[in-house]
Amino acid sequence: MEDVLAVYHRPYDQQYPMVCMDEKGKELRSQRVDWHTPPAGAEVLRQDYEYKREGSANLWLMCEPLRGWRRIAVSQDRTARTFAQQLRQLVDEDFPQAHKIILVSDNLNIHGIWSLYEAFQPEEARRMAAKIEWHYTPEHGSWLNMAELELSAMQRQCLNRRFSNLSSLNRACQAWATARNRDATKIKWQFSNAEARIRLHRLYPQLLDKT
């Protein structure tokens, strides 16, 4: 926890961008009946409670909170190879000029440098791995990942309706991310190590005073 909080209080540096990453599953559902026409004067369409399952999708979210930037990718799976492609894009397309990317993520089974070696030749995997400085949130501490705040906003503003296929879901996600990036919506993180040692004092070892 203290490691992640210390990362969050580093000053902004273009050569060392601090990026938070998280992912989220989304069930695809289609309508069994057409949208109901709203009554006169109403602005909101009504949908029937019945739906048909159309599989699932995975959403990958990368965000740079201090700059107000985020990227969303939609895929049909969440394998190590798919994740490795997200890391490649982060290194080679999102931040090609960065000296090193400071990456914060939770500790899910595919979130690791080793995923690059699943998808690329060792030399290429090592090249990308060398540009990433990885910091993990602690177990049961995923709330420390600022990317969760972005996913929460996206859930409320974009994902709170049904999508029947990957393409419609992707269009909605890209439109949401574009609008947020245009406004340069940032995250102002205020929780610090000093505050954590007060509020979460029960988590710290209790040292006996031997004087």
Buried (B, 14 or more C-beta within 10 A) or exposed (E): BEEBBEBBEEEEEEEBBBBBBBBBEBEBBEEEEEEEEEEEEEEEEEBEEEBEEBEBBBBBBBBBBBBBBBBBBBBEEBBBEBBBBBBBBBBEEBBEEBEBBBBBBBEEEBBBBEBBBBBBEEEEBEBBBEBBEBBBBBEEBBEBBBBBBBBEBBEEEBBEEBBBEBEBBBEBBBEBBEEBBEEEBBBEBEBBBEEBEEEEEEEEEEEEEEE
